[in-house]
Amino acid sequence: MSRTLVVLGGSGDLTGRLLLPGLAELEDTGVLGDEMVVAVSRLDWSDEEYRDWARDRLAEHAAHVPAPARDRLVARLGYERGDVTLAADLRRALDRAGEAPVVYLALPNTVFLPTLEAMEQAGLPDGAVVAVEKPFGRNRADAEQLNAVLHRLVPEERVFRTDHFLAMQTVLNILGLRFANRVFEPVWNGQHVERVDIVFDETLALEGRAGYYDTAGALRDMLQNHLLQMLAVVAMEPPTAIDAAGLSARKADVLRAVRPPADMARDTVRARYTAGTVEGRELPDYVAEEGVEPDRGTETYAEYTVTVHNWRWAGVPFRLRSGKALGHDRHEIVLRFRPVPHLAFGGPDAASPDPEPDLLRLLLDPDRISLELNLNGAGDPFDLERRSLDIELPPPRLSAYGLLLEELLSGSAALSISDVEAEQSWRIVEPILAAWDAGEVPLLEYPAGSEGPSPVDRRAVPACPASR
């Protein structure tokens, strides 16, 4: 069955930068079929004016897609002027969409609730699907309220809470690595794993997104959703099947077991960048960026360490961190294994100190898996040398948003976040936000282009040289 995709926020940055390129990829691969797209925003445009705007966005952000496919997508686009929080305006767009539309809220999370309430007044056709962007709500109470309205609109299986990190190739490969290979699953637990680091360091700064970012900050933007979802995939128990029900149930179990940091001053870090140079670009202080309100105290770097209170992971720290305007891009999940119980190599006459324990790195963008091991050296056969077994993953067929849209339009929710996951994620971070708001954790500073705030303990897992 062909569906019409109704994009609320159709002239926004997310639509132009991510959704339209993802749709162009689907057009190029023949996945779209007869689907049409109706964009809704407040701008006083005609269909043709919207198509001109979309054509420019595609030229900028989807140059990897052949021009004929981009042109075919543009021909599918329609436009409705309207306020997404008004039922009458939504009704016009839904009437144009026809039966069983997919309604995508590509909007700031501050207007999710009034939009969904207006949608409830307007009424949805049978078989409709509702997709909601991240972050899902502003806090746990807001997430619960959003879920209540969504459940009145459509059944849970027709709600798609998006998180494009779940569609990244390396994140998906965790499932295959763990559950299709006997060699890894027996050691994937606290008896063998000492700690886990989930890192998303960016050289990018605000890039014109101050209007959103200054009201969110690094914790809400990255660690409340993306990185917690990565934790859930790493730490989950084996599902009965790789489908929406199996994956969401096991991820929800993990998030229920996560405990917020016990000592906020010790186990959390918040900071923001000052002026500096990143890859030859001069950046001003964060507070001097256009659109930033300095008194908000918004962090551009966030880090916290949590534990998972279950049988598999008891006592293992999971450290999550992300920052902007840092010196190097570093996107990886690192499992640090415990040292061997007795090292026969070494001793007082050894040429080198005891080696580092094994590390399994799951690197994102470019996607790679690396296993760092200790092997006999090429010189003295009784000395150990560090070696890395690397697998470079082939380029994915679709971008993360292309894959999400393919799943969404096909009716699959395997890459969606469930209602329980959304609420549990807020449960985990709300105590951190409260401690930061109360001034229990100082707001540190770091120069743009540096490795981040200096007091942060980085001894656990050094950066992979190839990711620097």
Residue pairs with C-beta under 8 A, 6 or more apart in sequence:
1 100
2 33
2 34
2 35
2 36
3 35
3 100
3 101
3 102
3 129
3 409
4 35
4 36
4 37
4 38
4 96
4 97
4 98
4 101
4 102
5 23
5 35
5 36
5 37
5 38
5 101
5 102
5 104
5 405
5 409
6 37
6 38
6 40
6 93
6 94
6 97
6 101
6 102
6 103
6 104
7 15
7 19
7 37
7 38
7 39
7 40
7 104
7 106
8 40
8 84
8 90
8 93
8 103
8 104
8 105
8 106
8 107
8 115
9 15
9 40
9 41
9 84
9 105
9 106
9 107
10 38
10 39
10 40
10 41
10 50
10 79
10 106
11 39
11 41
11 43
11 45
11 50
11 53
12 41
12 106
12 107
13 208
13 209
14 106
14 133
15 39
15 57
15 106
16 53
16 54
16 57
16 60
16 61
17 57
17 61
18 61
18 164
18 401
19 104
19 106
19 401
19 405
20 54
20 57
20 58
20 61
20 62
20 73
21 58
21 61
21 62
21 65
21 399
21 401
21 402
22 398
22 399
22 401
22 402
22 403
22 404
22 405
23 32
23 37
23 73
23 402
23 405
24 58
24 62
24 65
24 69
24 70
24 73
25 62
25 65
25 398
25 399
25 402
26 32
26 398
26 402
26 405
26 406
26 409
27 65
27 69
27 70
27 72
27 73
27 76
28 65
28 66
28 69
29 397
29 398
31 406
31 409
32 73
32 76
32 409
35 76
35 409
36 76
36 78
36 97
37 73
37 76
37 77
37 78
38 77
38 78
38 79
38 80
38 93
38 96
38 97
38 101
39 50
39 54
39 77
39 78
39 79
39 80
40 79
40 80
40 81
40 82
40 84
40 89
40 90
40 93
41 79
41 81
41 82
42 81
42 82
42 83
43 81
44 81
45 53
45 79
45 81
46 79
47 77
47 78
47 79
49 79
50 77
50 78
50 79
51 74
51 75
51 77
51 79
54 73
54 74
54 77
55 70
55 71
55 74
58 65
58 70
58 73
58 74
59 70
62 70
78 96
80 89
80 92
80 93
80 96
82 89
82 90
82 92
82 93
83 89
84 90
84 105
84 107
84 111
84 115
84 118
85 111
85 114
85 115
85 117
85 118
86 118
87 118
87 119
87 121
87 122
88 122
89 118
90 115
90 118
90 119
90 122
91 122
91 123
94 101
94 103
94 122
94 123
94 124
94 125
98 125
99 125
99 126
99 127
100 125
100 126
100 127
100 128
100 129
101 124
101 125
101 128
101 129
102 128
102 129
102 130
102 131
102 408
102 409
103 119
103 124
103 128
103 129
103 130
103 131
104 131
104 133
104 408
105 112
105 115
105 116
105 130
105 131
105 132
105 133
106 133
107 115
107 133
108 212
109 133
109 134
109 135
109 136
109 137
109 138
110 138
110 215
112 132
112 136
112 137
112 146
113 142
113 145
113 146
113 149
116 130
116 146
116 149
116 150
116 153
117 149
119 130
119 153
120 149
120 152
120 153
124 130
124 153
124 154
127 158
128 153
128 154
128 158
129 154
129 158
129 159
129 160
129 408
129 411
130 150
130 153
130 154
130 158
130 159
130 160
131 159
131 160
131 161
131 162
131 408
132 146
132 150
132 159
132 160
132 161
132 162
133 162
134 161
134 162
134 163
134 225
134 226
135 216
135 220
135 221
135 224
135 225
136 143
136 146
136 161
136 225
136 417
136 422
136 425
137 143
137 145
137 146
137 422
137 426
138 220
139 426
139 430
139 433
140 423
140 426
140 427
140 430
143 422
143 423
143 426
144 423
146 422
147 419
147 422
147 423
150 156
150 159
150 419
151 159
151 419
156 418
156 419
157 244
157 413
158 413
159 413
159 416
159 419
160 407
160 408
160 413
160 416
161 416
161 417
161 418
161 419
161 421
161 422
162 404
162 408
162 416
162 417
163 225
163 226
163 229
163 415
163 417
164 400
164 401
164 404
165 171
165 225
165 226
165 227
165 229
165 230
165 400
166 172
166 229
166 233
166 404
166 415
166 417
167 400
167 401
167 403
167 404
167 407
167 415
168 364
168 365
168 367
168 400
169 364
169 367
169 393
169 396
170 333
170 362
170 363
170 364
170 367
170 368
170 369
170 393
171 229
171 230
171 233
171 362
171 364
173 362
173 367
173 369
173 393
174 233
174 234
174 333
174 362
175 233
175 242
177 184
177 362
177 369
178 184
178 185
178 188
178 238
179 185
179 238
179 239
179 242
185 238
187 193
187 337
188 312
188 335
189 312
189 313
190 312
190 313
190 314
190 315
190 316
191 338
192 337
192 338
193 316
193 335
193 336
193 337
193 338
194 316
194 336
194 337
194 338
194 357
195 316
195 317
195 318
195 319
195 336
195 460
195 461
196 231
196 234
196 235
196 316
196 317
196 318
196 319
196 333
196 334
196 335
196 336
197 318
197 319
197 321
197 332
197 333
197 334
197 336
197 460
197 461
198 227
198 230
198 231
198 234
198 318
198 319
198 320
198 321
198 333
198 334
199 320
199 321
199 322
199 330
199 331
199 332
199 333
199 334
200 222
200 226
200 227
200 321
200 322
200 330
200 331
200 364
201 321
201 322
201 323
201 326
201 328
201 329
201 330
201 331
201 452
202 322
202 323
202 324
202 325
202 326
202 329
203 278
203 279
203 325
203 326
203 327
203 328
203 329
204 324
204 325
205 273
205 278
205 283
205 286
205 289
205 300
205 324
205 325
205 448
206 213
206 286
206 289
206 291
206 292
206 324
210 289
210 290
210 291
210 292
211 291
213 221
213 298
214 291
214 292
214 293
214 296
214 298
215 296
215 298
216 298
217 298
217 299
217 300
217 302
218 270
218 299
218 300
218 301
218 302
218 322
218 323
218 324
219 270
219 299
219 302
219 304
219 429
219 432
219 433
219 436
220 429
220 433
221 322
222 302
222 322
223 302
223 303
223 304
223 320
223 321
223 322
223 429
224 425
224 426
224 428
224 429
225 417
225 425
226 322
227 320
227 322
228 255
228 258
228 320
228 425
228 428
228 429
229 251
229 417
229 421
230 333
231 254
231 258
231 306
231 308
231 318
231 320
232 251
232 254
232 255
232 421
233 251
234 333
234 335
235 254
235 308
235 312
235 313
235 318
236 247
236 250
236 251
236 253
236 254
237 250
237 253
237 254
237 312
238 250
239 246
239 247
239 249
239 250
240 246
242 414
243 414
244 412
244 413
244 414
244 416
247 414
248 413
248 416
248 417
248 418
248 420
248 421
251 418
251 421
252 418
252 420
252 421
252 424
253 310
254 308
254 310
255 420
255 421
255 424
255 425
255 428
256 420
256 424
257 308
257 309
257 310
257 313
258 306
258 307
258 308
258 309
258 318
258 424
258 428
259 306
259 307
259 308
259 309
260 306
260 427
260 428
260 429
260 430
260 431
260 432
261 267
261 268
261 304
261 305
261 306
261 431
261 432
264 431
264 432
264 435
264 436
264 440
264 441
265 440
265 441
267 304
267 305
267 306
268 302
268 303
268 304
268 305
268 432
268 435
268 436
268 441
269 301
269 302
269 303
269 304
269 321
269 441
269 444
269 453
269 455
269 456
270 299
270 301
270 302
270 303
270 436
270 441
270 442
270 443
270 444
271 299
271 300
271 301
271 323
271 443
271 444
271 445
271 446
271 452
271 453
272 286
272 287
272 298
272 299
272 300
272 301
272 443
272 444
272 445
272 446
273 283
273 285
273 286
273 300
273 301
273 323
273 324
273 325
273 445
273 446
273 447
273 448
274 285
274 286
274 445
274 446
274 447
274 448
275 282
275 283
275 284
275 285
275 288
275 447
275 448
276 282
276 283
276 325
276 447
276 448
276 449
276 450
277 283
277 448
277 449
278 325
278 326
278 327
278 448
278 449
279 449
283 325
283 448
283 449
286 292
286 298
286 300
286 325
287 294
292 298
297 443
299 436
299 443
300 323
300 324
300 325
301 321
301 322
301 323
301 324
301 326
301 444
301 446
301 452
301 453
302 321
302 322
302 323
303 319
303 320
303 321
303 322
303 323
303 456
304 319
304 320
304 321
304 429
304 432
305 317
305 318
305 319
305 320
306 317
306 318
306 320
306 428
307 313
307 314
307 315
307 316
307 317
307 318
308 314
308 316
308 318
319 460
321 456
323 446
323 452
325 448
325 449
326 446
326 449
326 450
326 451
326 452
327 449
327 450
327 451
328 451
328 463
328 467
328 468
329 365
329 467
330 463
330 464
330 467
330 468
331 363
331 364
331 365
331 467
332 361
332 362
332 363
332 364
332 464
332 467
333 361
333 362
334 359
334 360
334 361
334 362
334 461
335 359
335 360
336 357
336 358
336 359
336 460
336 461
337 357
337 358
337 359
337 360
338 357
339 354
339 357
340 357
343 354
343 355
345 355
345 382
345 383
345 384
346 353
346 354
350 383
351 380
351 383
352 383
352 384
355 374
355 384
355 386
356 372
356 374
356 386
358 371
358 372
358 373
358 374
359 370
359 371
359 372
359 461
360 369
360 370
360 371
360 372
361 368
361 369
361 370
361 371
361 372
361 464
362 369
363 369
363 370
363 464
363 466
363 467
366 392
366 393
367 392
367 393
367 396
368 390
368 391
368 392
368 393
368 466
369 390
369 391
369 393
370 388
370 389
370 390
370 391
370 464
370 466
371 388
371 389
372 386
372 387
372 388
373 386
373 387
373 388
373 389
374 384
374 385
374 386
374 387
375 384
375 385
375 387
376 382
376 383
376 384
376 385
377 383
377 384
377 385
378 385
390 466
396 403
397 403
398 406
403 415
404 415
407 413
407 414
407 415
407 416
435 441
436 443
444 453
444 455
445 453
446 452
446 453
446 454
451 458
